[in-house]
Amino acid sequence: MSKPNFDAMSEAELRAYVIAQQDDQEAFYAFVDRLKAKPPSAVYPASMTPEEIHQAILMHVQQKQKTQDA
């Protein structure tokens, strides 16, 4: 039986494979490597006002649009 190509799988497919094949360490490490390669999530303080949250969301959307246009 041949090993699946983890690089060709989407993140959701790889996650499902890892859950189904819990003894496959190679798949687990491929999944963890993929997660570590993703950019970190933004963390915002709980003390932000609704206006500050709105502004942060607008800035995030604008940055996403700039990277997609480039």
C-alpha positions in Angstrom: 0.0 0.0 0.0 1.5 3.4 -1.0 1.6 6.4 1.2 -0.7 9.3 0.3 0.8 12.6 -1.0 0.3 14.9 2.0 1.4 17.9 0.0 -1.4 17.4 -2.5 -4.1 17.2 0.2 -5.9 20.3 1.4 -5.6 21.2 5.1 -9.1 19.7 5.7 -8.3 16.5 3.9 -5.0 16.1 5.8 -6.7 16.8 9.1 -9.4 14.2 8.3 -6.7 11.7 7.3 -4.7 12.3 10.6 -7.9 11.8 12.6 -8.7 8.6 10.8 -5.1 7.2 10.8 -4.0 8.1 14.3 -1.0 5.8 14.1 0.5 7.5 11.1 3.2 9.7 12.6 4.4 10.9 9.2 0.9 12.3 8.4 0.7 13.9 11.9 4.1 15.7 11.4 3.0 16.8 7.9 -0.1 18.3 9.4 1.8 20.0 12.3 4.3 21.4 9.8 1.6 22.8 7.7 -0.1 24.5 10.7 3.3 26.0 11.8 3.8 27.4 8.4 0.6 29.5 8.6 1.0 33.1 9.7 0.1 33.7 13.3 -3.3 34.9 14.2 -3.8 38.5 15.4 -4.5 38.9 19.1 -6.5 41.9 20.3 -6.9 43.0 23.9 -10.3 42.5 25.5 -10.4 46.1 26.5 -10.9 47.3 22.9 -13.9 49.4 22.3 -16.4 48.5 19.6 -15.0 51.4 17.5 -11.4 50.1 17.9 -12.5 46.6 16.9 -14.3 48.0 13.8 -11.1 50.0 12.9 -8.9 46.9 13.4 -11.2 44.8 11.2 -11.2 47.5 8.4 -7.4 47.6 8.6 -7.2 43.8 8.3 -9.5 43.7 5.3 -7.5 46.5 3.6 -4.2 44.6 4.2 -5.8 41.4 2.7 -6.9 43.3 -0.3 -3.5 44.8 -0.9 -1.8 41.4 -0.7 -4.4 39.9 -3.2 -3.9 42.8 -5.6 -0.1 42.5 -5.6 
